[in-house]
Amino acid sequence: MRDEMCRKSLHVYNTKTGELIFRVEGYMSISNNNYGELVCTIRTEYGCKTHYIYLNKDTMYVIEDLTEEDESDNFDTYCEFPWND
């Protein structure tokens, strides 16, 4: 599965605790690889960054399409690792 790069929000949760593990928002492309990982490539003003998110029976993810009809070509990206607080 591979999709085009457009504005999205990705949330990854621990299904046992309900805890948010990872969150990213911005222009991204999402696909799966042969190792059971979700591959999230995010466009920034300095190029692209790729995150590999390991999926197992205790994780789930939600993707929201944030594409608007009037999009400008900006690179706003937000990434959060909650355990770094």
C-alpha positions in Angstrom: 0.0 0.0 0.0 1.4 3.4 -0.9 -0.4 6.7 -1.2 0.5 10.2 -2.5 2.0 12.9 -0.3 -0.7 15.1 1.1 -1.5 16.7 4.5 -2.4 14.0 7.1 -2.4 13.3 10.8 -1.1 10.0 12.1 -1.7 8.8 15.7 -0.3 5.5 17.0 -1.7 4.0 20.2 -0.9 1.2 22.7 -4.1 -0.9 22.7 -3.5 -2.3 26.1 -3.2 1.0 27.9 -4.8 3.4 25.4 -1.7 5.5 25.6 -0.6 7.7 22.7 2.8 6.4 21.5 3.5 8.6 18.5 1.8 11.5 16.7 2.8 13.3 13.5 1.0 15.9 11.4 2.1 17.3 8.0 2.6 16.4 4.4 3.3 12.7 4.3 3.1 9.5 2.4 2.2 6.3 4.2 3.0 2.7 3.2 3.8 -0.7 4.7 7.0 -2.7 4.2 7.8 -6.4 4.4 8.8 -6.2 8.0 5.4 -5.4 9.5 6.2 -1.7 9.8 4.2 1.4 8.9 6.5 3.6 6.8 5.7 7.3 7.2 7.7 9.7 4.9 7.2 13.3 5.9 8.1 16.3 3.8 10.0 19.1 5.6 11.5 22.3 4.3 14.9 20.5 4.4 13.8 17.4 2.5 12.0 14.2 3.5 12.3 12.3 6.8 11.1 8.7 7.2 9.7 7.1 10.4 9.4 3.3 10.6 6.6 2.4 13.1 6.6 -1.2 14.2 3.1 -2.7 14.3 2.1 -5.6 16.5 -1.1 -6.9 18.3 -0.7 -4.2 20.9 -0.6 -1.2 18.6 -3.1 0.5 16.3 -2.9 3.6 14.2 -5.4 6.2 13.0 -4.8 8.3 9.9 -6.8 11.5 9.2 -6.7 13.2 5.8 -6.3 16.9 6.4 -6.2 17.9 2.8 -8.1 21.1 2.0 -9.3 22.4 -1.3 -7.1 25.5 -1.1 -3.7 24.1 -0.2 -0.6 26.2 -0.2 2.8 24.6 -0.7 4.0 24.8 2.9 6.0 22.4 5.0 4.4 22.6 8.4 5.2 19.4 10.2 4.5 18.5 13.8 5.9 15.4 15.5 5.4 14.3 19.1 6.9 11.5 21.1 4.9 11.7 24.4 7.4 9.8 26.5 10.0 12.7 26.1 8.0 15.0 28.3 
